[in-house]
């Protein structure tokens, strides 16, 4: 993973000192709320329903054991003993005291971490596949390009005050685990006969106006990656709407210009940037790639008794089947540590769990941890000979739920329990669904099924791209829930889809029963081995709608 240079460290330390000074001025009454607003947002501090919320940047979801232990320490000392894993692969703290935030930033800086650009109208954390660098279906490791974009975009003088927030994602695998089709810019990196290149998708996003991104450039040579991104950002910065924040995202601009008109503008700008300082050299690419060199994998790490261990213990077998993925290196595996234990808000992890995961990363791997879009921890390099030992330890720490990719592996925003923007609570709905469908044989029989919950139209829970999506809405001061079906975030822009709303919303008390009816329709209509998404696309929404509202009547 990337290591700070002296410049990086000095830059972050100076930001901490600046923020401390401005916070002291604000608390002394020398800065107004409006004056302090943009400063705190640029440093990841939100004002939520009950307390401030601090968002810590975890570039492309990658952490070291040392960094995760520091986050555990911050949770103990400055918060209430836990943190929250976000769908942007970051870590959030829900209860910091305003006057202690500068101390938290100083603690973060001591382990090469920060909160810069985790909020505000700027380029946010660049995300990628949580399996990047180790996935067996990967063509190119996307992390070096994430790092190049991170360095280019941090404090970029042209793009500090965009019309709205901006999100970029990259995938280098055949399965798009980075959801590039629903980002402001989505990049697919691969190798052709001329070398490394990118397909560029622009104008995707969720929220109030969900849109699947448009393909604007194919086979972009790697040397021009940053110059082409700069051209896109300049067009957005110049023409994006600033008079209405609900129409300020780049997806609205692309729709207004049409994809063809937008491409023409970008190409004109790109031509003017030819040969600029943003052009990537082979030397610079190699410098960054060196930080992501493959570790020294031990040969012969295959566990000859793994099959017997699975036969002896059905619980271990289920965990391996659902939470262990194939690795590029023989004798190694990728392990998902699920945070989705019934009764715990999805994505919440305690300080003791963070410390345990940091220890396991060193004990079973090379000291590296990932945060997934699904709000789980991932250990990328576990010897298959040590899988059972890890499973036993994870079970003790309540991080061994065998549900990765199943219905109880719910993506869920904090909702009305914390967020001042939410129309309804998300966490109690997620818990009710987990309790109702927690029988392993049942949800294993259902197979892969993404269920996503958002407490408002900002879609932090990505409900639009859940196979089943749940959106909290307000009806005359009461909480109701709108349900959509058929969303899908993958497909690298060609197979992604937005969910279709089945009809009028439901009360909280009705939601679990409605989900049960939807699942019954699927089980009744599916073909052999057919997934929920495939079945929905084959039979359409009408059978689900008829069943749900017939029962409601």
C-alpha positions as semicolon CSV with decimal commas, in nm:
position;residue;x (nm);y (nm);z (nm)
1;X;0,000;0,000;0,000
2;X;0,107;0,361;-0,052
3;X;0,347;0,511;0,206
4;X;0,368;0,884;0,276
5;X;0,666;1,086;0,161
6;X;0,800;1,373;0,374
7;X;0,586;1,607;0,165
8;X;0,271;1,404;0,228
9;X;0,331;1,401;0,603
10;X;0,407;1,772;0,617
11;X;0,096;1,851;0,412
12;X;-0,132;1,654;0,645
13;X;0,034;1,789;0,961
14;X;-0,012;2,146;0,839
15;X;-0,379;2,078;0,764
16;X;-0,425;1,952;1,121
17;X;-0,263;2,263;1,267
18;X;-0,476;2,487;1,047
19;X;-0,796;2,310;1,143
20;X;-0,708;2,325;1,513
21;X;-0,657;2,699;1,492
22;X;-0,984;2,757;1,310
23;X;-1,179;2,533;1,547
24;X;-1,046;2,731;1,842
25;X;-1,155;3,053;1,671
26;X;-1,501;2,908;1,605
27;X;-1,545;2,792;1,965
28;X;-1,431;3,137;2,085
29;X;-1,704;3,299;1,874
30;X;-1,464;3,454;1,622
31;X;-1,607;3,253;1,328
32;X;-1,976;3,226;1,244
33;X;-2,154;2,899;1,163
34;X;-2,144;2,985;0,792
35;X;-1,774;3,068;0,803
36;X;-1,692;2,743;0,981
37;X;-1,922;2,529;0,763
38;X;-1,700;2,478;0,459
39;X;-1,390;2,434;0,673
40;X;-1,542;2,150;0,876
41;X;-1,692;1,988;0,567
42;X;-1,354;1,989;0,390
43;X;-1,225;1,803;0,696
44;X;-1,502;1,542;0,706
45;X;-1,710;1,681;0,994
46;X;-2,089;1,674;0,964
47;X;-2,353;1,793;1,207
48;X;-2,592;1,501;1,249
49;X;-2,917;1,454;1,438
50;X;-2,761;1,388;1,778
51;X;-2,392;1,474;1,752
52;X;-2,116;1,557;1,502
53;X;-2,009;1,278;1,268
54;X;-1,648;1,252;1,152
55;X;-1,566;1,065;0,829
56;X;-1,212;0,928;0,802
57;X;-1,064;0,875;0,456
58;X;-0,958;0,519;0,376
59;X;-0,816;0,551;0,023
60;X;-0,965;0,279;-0,201
61;X;-1,067;0,094;0,117
62;X;-0,714;-0,018;0,212
63;X;-0,581;-0,009;0,570
64;X;-0,275;-0,138;0,751
65;X;-0,299;-0,314;1,087
66;X;-0,133;-0,011;1,248
67;X;-0,396;0,221;1,102
68;X;-0,687;0,001;1,209
69;X;-0,550;-0,016;1,564
70;X;-0,539;0,364;1,564
71;X;-0,905;0,375;1,458
72;X;-0,985;0,137;1,744
73;X;-0,802;0,368;1,983
74;X;-0,996;0,670;1,854
75;X;-1,323;0,479;1,899
76;X;-1,234;0,408;2,264
77;X;-1,093;0,745;2,357
78;X;-1,302;0,992;2,158
79;X;-1,622;0,807;2,068
80;X;-1,846;0,539;2,220
81;X;-1,631;0,239;2,146
82;X;-1,726;0,172;1,785
83;X;-1,695;0,296;1,428
84;X;-1,907;0,258;1,117
85;X;-1,790;0,116;0,781
86;X;-1,944;0,316;0,497
87;X;-2,036;0,215;0,143
88;X;-1,762;0,453;0,024
89;X;-1,503;0,226;0,194
90;X;-1,441;0,485;0,468
91;X;-1,474;0,477;0,848
92;X;-1,715;0,707;1,033
93;X;-1,738;0,805;1,401
94;X;-2,081;0,913;1,519
95;X;-2,010;1,070;1,858
96;X;-1,693;1,286;1,854
97;X;-1,691;1,609;2,053
98;X;-1,634;1,914;1,837
99;X;-1,348;2,046;2,050
100;X;-1,168;1,710;2,033
101;X;-1,179;1,670;1,655
102;X;-0,839;1,842;1,608
103;X;-0,690;1,587;1,849
104;X;-0,846;1,306;1,645
105;X;-0,697;1,451;1,325
106;X;-0,357;1,465;1,491
107;X;-0,391;1,100;1,597
108;X;-0,481;1,007;1,239
109;X;-0,186;1,199;1,095
110;X;0,049;0,997;1,316
111;X;-0,040;0,685;1,112
112;X;-0,065;0,848;0,766
113;X;-0,441;0,904;0,774
114;X;-0,668;1,207;0,746
115;X;-1,023;1,326;0,676
116;X;-0,943;1,558;0,384
117;X;-1,210;1,575;0,110
118;X;-1,439;1,321;0,272
119;X;-1,714;1,579;0,241
120;X;-1,788;1,900;0,052
121;X;-1,820;1,982;-0,318
122;X;-1,494;1,821;-0,422
123;X;-1,355;1,492;-0,552
124;X;-1,420;1,239;-0,277
125;X;-1,244;0,913;-0,187
126;X;-1,163;0,716;-0,503
127;X;-1,299;0,364;-0,462
128;X;-1,229;0,027;-0,617
129;X;-1,287;-0,345;-0,588
130;X;-1,223;-0,460;-0,229
131;X;-1,044;-0,761;-0,384
132;X;-0,813;-0,545;-0,599
133;X;-0,468;-0,694;-0,643
134;X;-0,566;-1,045;-0,533
135;X;-0,888;-1,143;-0,715
136;X;-0,859;-1,442;-0,946
137;X;-1,079;-1,271;-1,208
138;X;-0,871;-0,953;-1,215
139;X;-0,684;-0,842;-1,525
140;X;-0,516;-0,534;-1,379
141;X;-0,480;-0,411;-1,020
142;X;-0,675;-0,084;-1,007
143;X;-0,516;0,047;-0,685
144;X;-0,213;0,224;-0,842
145;X;-0,451;0,421;-1,063
146;X;-0,671;0,503;-0,764
147;X;-0,360;0,639;-0,593
148;X;-0,259;0,844;-0,897
149;X;-0,607;0,999;-0,908
150;X;-0,602;1,055;-0,530
151;X;-0,276;1,246;-0,549
152;X;-0,389;1,445;-0,853
153;X;-0,726;1,539;-0,703
154;X;-0,623;1,622;-0,345
155;X;-0,636;2,000;-0,298
156;X;-0,644;2,047;-0,676
157;X;-0,682;2,426;-0,710
158;X;-0,930;2,403;-0,999
159;X;-1,159;2,145;-0,839
160;X;-1,184;2,252;-0,474
161;X;-1,526;2,415;-0,529
162;X;-1,718;2,204;-0,774
163;X;-2,092;2,247;-0,830
164;X;-2,146;1,936;-0,616
165;X;-1,966;1,638;-0,465
166;X;-1,787;1,409;-0,711
167;X;-1,719;1,035;-0,693
168;X;-1,485;0,818;-0,901
169;X;-1,459;0,437;-0,903
170;X;-1,229;0,197;-1,090
171;X;-1,246;-0,176;-1,160
172;X;-0,990;-0,405;-1,321
173;X;-1,177;-0,735;-1,284
174;X;-1,428;-0,919;-1,501
175;X;-1,687;-0,888;-1,222
176;X;-1,751;-0,523;-1,143
177;X;-1,740;-0,509;-0,763
178;X;-1,674;-0,131;-0,771
179;X;-2,016;-0,033;-0,919
180;X;-1,860;0,197;-1,179
181;X;-2,189;0,246;-1,365
182;X;-2,339;0,448;-1,080
183;X;-2,052;0,690;-1,021
184;X;-1,987;1,038;-1,156
185;X;-1,691;0,883;-1,334
186;X;-1,646;0,507;-1,365
187;X;-1,330;0,356;-1,509
188;X;-1,268;0,007;-1,636
189;X;-0,895;-0,065;-1,668
190;X;-0,766;-0,347;-1,887
191;X;-0,486;-0,435;-2,125
192;X;-0,510;-0,443;-2,503
193;X;-0,247;-0,492;-2,772
194;X;-0,113;-0,139;-2,710
195;X;-0,090;-0,169;-2,333
196;X;-0,296;-0,049;-2,036
197;X;-0,607;0,148;-2,126
198;X;-0,941;0,260;-1,984
199;X;-1,306;0,269;-2,079
200;X;-1,453;0,586;-1,928
201;X;-1,813;0,613;-1,809
202;X;-1,956;0,948;-1,698
203;X;-2,280;1,069;-1,542
204;X;-2,385;0,779;-1,325
205;X;-2,524;0,824;-0,977
206;X;-2,802;0,748;-0,736
207;X;-2,981;0,993;-0,507
208;X;-3,283;1,195;-0,613
209;X;-3,227;1,129;-0,985
210;X;-3,070;0,783;-1,035
211;X;-2,886;0,739;-1,364
212;X;-2,670;0,470;-1,526
213;X;-2,348;0,623;-1,661
214;X;-2,281;0,677;-2,031
215;X;-1,975;0,538;-2,204
216;X;-1,785;0,847;-2,326
217;X;-1,446;0,707;-2,421
218;X;-1,309;0,362;-2,506
219;X;-0,948;0,246;-2,497
220;X;-0,807;0,563;-2,342
221;X;-0,427;0,511;-2,318
222;X;-0,297;0,515;-1,962
223;X;-0,068;0,812;-2,032
224;X;-0,375;1,030;-2,084
225;X;-0,575;0,914;-1,782
226;X;-0,533;1,230;-1,576
227;X;-0,553;1,470;-1,871
228;X;-0,881;1,317;-1,984
229;X;-1,019;1,330;-1,630
230;X;-0,908;1,691;-1,609
231;X;-1,096;1,768;-1,931
232;X;-1,412;1,612;-1,787
233;X;-1,376;1,802;-1,460
234;X;-1,323;2,133;-1,641
235;X;-1,639;2,092;-1,846
236;X;-1,836;1,999;-1,534
237;X;-1,685;2,284;-1,332
238;X;-1,764;2,534;-1,606
239;X;-2,114;2,424;-1,707
240;X;-2,251;2,235;-1,405
241;X;-2,542;2,409;-1,235
242;X;-2,470;2,598;-0,915
243;X;-2,813;2,756;-0,873
244;X;-2,986;2,434;-0,763
245;X;-2,804;2,167;-0,562
246;X;-3,061;1,906;-0,667
247;X;-2,959;1,960;-1,031
248;X;-2,589;2,017;-0,976
249;X;-2,443;1,666;-1,026
250;X;-2,266;1,583;-1,350
251;X;-2,538;1,332;-1,442
252;X;-2,776;1,626;-1,490
253;X;-2,522;1,806;-1,708
254;X;-2,465;1,501;-1,929
255;X;-2,840;1,460;-1,973
256;X;-2,884;1,830;-2,055
257;X;-2,600;1,835;-2,309
258;X;-2,675;1,479;-2,431
259;X;-2,393;1,227;-2,417
260;X;-2,281;1,325;-2,768
261;X;-2,270;1,695;-2,686
262;X;-2,084;1,631;-2,362
263;X;-1,827;1,411;-2,537
264;X;-1,765;1,681;-2,797
265;X;-1,701;1,944;-2,526
266;X;-1,468;1,709;-2,338
267;X;-1,274;1,618;-2,651
268;X;-1,219;1,986;-2,731
269;X;-1,088;2,047;-2,380
270;X;-0,878;1,731;-2,394
271;X;-0,713;1,844;-2,718
272;X;-0,615;2,171;-2,550
273;X;-0,452;1,977;-2,265
274;X;-0,234;1,760;-2,489
275;X;0,120;1,747;-2,353
276;X;0,024;1,911;-2,023
277;X;0,192;1,833;-1,692
278;X;-0,088;1,586;-1,611
279;X;0,032;1,344;-1,880
280;X;0,151;1,029;-1,706
281;X;0,502;0,905;-1,772
282;X;0,609;0,542;-1,753
283;X;0,843;0,635;-1,469
284;X;0,564;0,787;-1,262
285;X;0,333;0,491;-1,317
286;X;0,609;0,251;-1,217
287;X;0,685;0,458;-0,906
288;X;0,328;0,424;-0,785
289;X;0,297;0,059;-0,890
290;X;0,598;-0,024;-0,672
291;X;0,392;0,054;-0,361
292;X;0,149;-0,222;-0,463
293;X;0,398;-0,498;-0,542
294;X;0,282;-0,852;-0,466
295;X;0,394;-0,974;-0,123
296;X;0,622;-1,275;-0,085
297;X;0,362;-1,550;-0,092
298;X;0,466;-1,877;0,068
299;X;0,467;-2,169;-0,171
300;X;0,276;-2,483;-0,080
301;X;0,028;-2,317;0,155
302;X;-0,261;-2,536;0,041
303;X;-0,433;-2,713;0,331
304;X;-0,461;-3,084;0,238
305;X;-0,715;-3,140;0,514
306;X;-0,944;-2,847;0,428
307;X;-1,201;-3,073;0,263
308;X;-1,211;-3,299;0,567
309;X;-1,240;-3,000;0,800
310;X;-1,541;-2,877;0,603
311;X;-1,706;-3,218;0,613
312;X;-1,654;-3,243;0,987
313;X;-1,808;-2,902;1,063
314;X;-2,110;-2,781;0,863
315;X;-2,082;-2,429;1,011
316;X;-1,723;-2,398;0,891
317;X;-1,824;-2,534;0,550
318;X;-2,099;-2,273;0,515
319;X;-1,857;-1,996;0,606
320;X;-1,601;-2,113;0,350
321;X;-1,871;-2,143;0,086
322;X;-2,006;-1,790;0,140
323;X;-1,723;-1,580;0,283
324;X;-1,408;-1,721;0,121
325;X;-1,318;-1,623;-0,237
326;X;-1,054;-1,748;-0,478
327;X;-0,714;-1,581;-0,482
328;X;-0,454;-1,524;-0,754
329;X;-0,188;-1,707;-0,554
330;X;-0,202;-2,081;-0,493
331;X;-0,260;-2,167;-0,131
332;X;-0,422;-1,835;-0,044
333;X;-0,778;-1,710;-0,012
334;X;-0,970;-1,383;0,027
335;X;-1,187;-1,373;0,340
336;X;-1,488;-1,152;0,406
337;X;-1,549;-1,081;0,776
338;X;-1,918;-1,000;0,795
339;X;-2,037;-0,721;1,024
340;X;-2,397;-0,826;0,961
341;X;-2,477;-1,002;1,288
342;X;-2,844;-0,977;1,380
343;X;-2,898;-0,707;1,640
344;X;-2,595;-0,501;1,533
345;X;-2,641;-0,208;1,290
346;X;-2,489;-0,311;0,954
347;X;-2,136;-0,177;0,924
348;X;-2,086;-0,104;1,294
349;X;-1,766;-0,250;1,442
350;X;-1,645;-0,224;1,799
351;X;-1,298;-0,118;1,908
352;X;-1,224;-0,474;2,023
353;X;-1,331;-0,611;1,685
354;X;-1,104;-0,360;1,507
355;X;-0,812;-0,465;1,724
356;X;-0,888;-0,831;1,654
357;X;-0,903;-0,778;1,276
358;X;-0,573;-0,587;1,289
359;X;-0,416;-0,880;1,475
360;X;-0,557;-1,136;1,229
361;X;-0,426;-0,935;0,932
362;X;-0,075;-0,980;1,069
363;X;-0,122;-1,333;1,198
364;X;-0,284;-1,475;0,886
365;X;-0,165;-1,235;0,614
366;X;0,064;-0,941;0,546
367;X;-0,090;-0,680;0,774
368;X;-0,341;-0,540;0,526
369;X;-0,719;-0,498;0,560
370;X;-0,985;-0,382;0,315
371;X;-1,325;-0,223;0,370
372;X;-1,588;-0,338;0,120
373;X;-1,877;-0,150;-0,039
374;X;-2,100;-0,393;0,149
375;X;-1,971;-0,251;0,482
376;X;-1,765;-0,557;0,574
377;X;-1,397;-0,614;0,648
378;X;-1,191;-0,816;0,400
379;X;-0,861;-0,992;0,467
380;X;-0,699;-1,020;0,122
381;X;-0,419;-1,269;0,186
382;X;-0,510;-1,564;0,410
383;X;-0,332;-1,899;0,371
384;X;-0,588;-2,171;0,310
385;X;-0,404;-2,378;0,571
386;X;-0,511;-2,121;0,831
387;X;-0,874;-2,071;0,732
388;X;-1,016;-2,285;1,012
389;X;-0,800;-2,111;1,272
390;X;-0,920;-1,772;1,145
391;X;-1,283;-1,887;1,143
392;X;-1,262;-1,996;1,507
393;X;-1,114;-1,659;1,607
394;X;-1,370;-1,465;1,400
395;X;-1,655;-1,664;1,553
396;X;-1,543;-1,558;1,901
397;X;-1,538;-1,194;1,787
398;X;-1,884;-1,216;1,620
399;X;-1,736;-1,156;1,275
400;X;-1,796;-1,501;1,126
401;X;-2,155;-1,473;1,003
402;X;-2,170;-1,695;0,693
403;X;-2,386;-1,457;0,492
404;X;-2,167;-1,267;0,244
405;X;-2,388;-1,185;-0,054
406;X;-2,704;-1,328;0,106
407;X;-3,021;-1,148;0,208
408;X;-2,901;-1,072;0,562
409;X;-2,579;-0,912;0,430
410;X;-2,775;-0,587;0,414
411;X;-2,632;-0,256;0,297
412;X;-2,788;0,003;0,525
413;X;-2,734;0,373;0,589
414;X;-2,751;0,506;0,951
415;X;-3,096;0,648;0,874
416;X;-3,313;0,842;1,116
417;X;-3,129;0,710;1,419
418;X;-2,839;0,941;1,336
419;X;-2,878;1,137;1,013
420;X;-3,055;1,474;1,015
421;X;-3,148;1,429;0,647
422;X;-3,327;1,096;0,689
423;X;-3,704;1,064;0,648
424;X;-3,718;0,728;0,825
425;X;-3,512;0,485;1,026
426;X;-3,311;0,218;0,845
427;X;-3,143;0,020;1,121
428;X;-3,462;-0,121;1,284
429;X;-3,589;-0,231;0,942
430;X;-3,261;-0,410;0,869
431;X;-3,273;-0,587;1,205
432;X;-3,635;-0,695;1,154
433;X;-3,548;-0,843;0,814
434;X;-3,242;-1,021;0,955
435;X;-3,448;-1,174;1,236
436;X;-3,727;-1,283;1,000
437;X;-3,497;-1,447;0,744
438;X;-3,206;-1,560;0,959
439;X;-3,256;-1,935;0,911
440;X;-2,941;-2,029;0,724
441;X;-3,096;-2,305;0,512
442;X;-3,363;-2,061;0,393
443;X;-3,140;-1,771;0,296
444;X;-2,879;-2,007;0,150
445;X;-3,156;-2,154;-0,065
446;X;-3,239;-1,802;-0,185
447;X;-2,882;-1,760;-0,307
448;X;-2,716;-1,431;-0,396
449;X;-2,951;-1,147;-0,314
450;X;-2,863;-0,782;-0,252
451;X;-3,100;-0,604;-0,014
452;X;-3,020;-0,234;0,032
453;X;-3,190;0,020;0,262
454;X;-3,176;0,402;0,255
455;X;-3,342;0,638;0,498
456;X;-3,389;0,913;0,238
457;X;-3,351;0,998;-0,131
458;X;-2,979;1,071;-0,091
459;X;-2,946;0,691;-0,127
460;X;-2,647;0,637;0,102
461;X;-2,773;0,278;0,134
462;X;-2,772;0,238;-0,248
463;X;-3,134;0,120;-0,253
464;X;-3,167;0,196;-0,626
465;X;-2,924;-0,086;-0,714
466;X;-3,036;-0,346;-0,464
467;X;-3,203;-0,655;-0,607
468;X;-3,451;-0,551;-0,340
469;X;-3,431;-0,183;-0,247
470;X;-3,605;-0,015;0,046
471;X;-3,639;0,364;0,071
472;X;-3,768;0,547;0,378
473;X;-4,021;0,818;0,294
474;X;-4,217;1,066;0,502
475;X;-4,598;1,070;0,491
476;X;-4,741;1,348;0,703
477;X;-4,478;1,301;0,969
478;X;-4,493;0,921;0,969
479;X;-4,231;0,672;0,845
480;X;-4,322;0,467;0,537
481;X;-4,112;0,254;0,305
482;X;-4,106;0,234;-0,074
483;X;-3,984;-0,094;-0,225
484;X;-3,812;-0,144;-0,559
485;X;-3,696;-0,460;-0,738
486;X;-3,439;-0,550;-1,002
487;X;-3,155;-0,311;-0,926
488;X;-2,799;-0,420;-0,997
489;X;-2,475;-0,226;-0,949
490;X;-2,238;-0,446;-1,148
491;X;-2,182;-0,509;-1,513
492;X;-1,923;-0,239;-1,592
493;X;-2,189;-0,017;-1,745
494;X;-2,350;-0,282;-1,965
495;X;-2,550;-0,488;-1,717
496;X;-2,619;-0,240;-1,436
497;X;-2,984;-0,157;-1,372
498;X;-3,197;0,065;-1,151
499;X;-3,472;-0,090;-0,943
500;X;-3,837;-0,054;-1,041
501;X;-4,076;0,073;-0,773
502;X;-4,350;-0,183;-0,720
503;X;-4,612;0,069;-0,608
504;X;-4,738;0,260;-0,302
505;X;-4,525;0,250;0,012
506;X;-4,573;0,039;0,325
507;X;-4,567;0,104;0,697
508;X;-4,267;-0,022;0,894
509;X;-4,479;-0,299;1,046
510;X;-4,561;-0,431;0,696
511;X;-4,210;-0,432;0,546
512;X;-4,089;-0,775;0,656
513;X;-4,413;-0,941;0,545
514;X;-4,391;-0,771;0,208
515;X;-4,032;-0,891;0,165
516;X;-4,152;-1,241;0,252
517;X;-4,420;-1,224;-0,018
518;X;-4,164;-1,104;-0,273
519;X;-3,937;-1,396;-0,188
520;X;-4,228;-1,640;-0,215
521;X;-4,298;-1,517;-0,569
522;X;-3,934;-1,571;-0,658
523;X;-3,921;-1,922;-0,510
524;X;-4,244;-2,018;-0,688
525;X;-4,132;-1,889;-1,030
526;X;-3,759;-1,950;-1,046
527;X;-3,602;-2,201;-1,277
528;X;-3,339;-2,442;-1,150
529;X;-3,038;-2,252;-1,007
530;X;-3,188;-1,921;-1,126
531;X;-3,089;-1,617;-0,919
532;X;-3,336;-1,361;-0,786
533;X;-3,214;-1,099;-1,034
534;X;-3,234;-1,334;-1,334
535;X;-3,582;-1,447;-1,233
536;X;-3,700;-1,088;-1,194
537;X;-3,565;-0,992;-1,534
538;X;-3,738;-1,292;-1,692
539;X;-4,085;-1,262;-1,536
540;X;-4,097;-0,886;-1,478
541;X;-4,246;-0,687;-1,191
542;X;-4,616;-0,772;-1,234
543;X;-4,622;-1,107;-1,045
544;X;-4,455;-0,941;-0,747
545;X;-4,689;-0,645;-0,758
546;X;-4,999;-0,865;-0,780
547;X;-4,892;-1,079;-0,484
548;X;-4,791;-0,791;-0,257
549;X;-5,100;-0,579;-0,307
550;X;-5,337;-0,875;-0,310
551;X;-5,218;-0,955;0,042
552;X;-5,235;-0,588;0,139
553;X;-5,598;-0,573;0,025
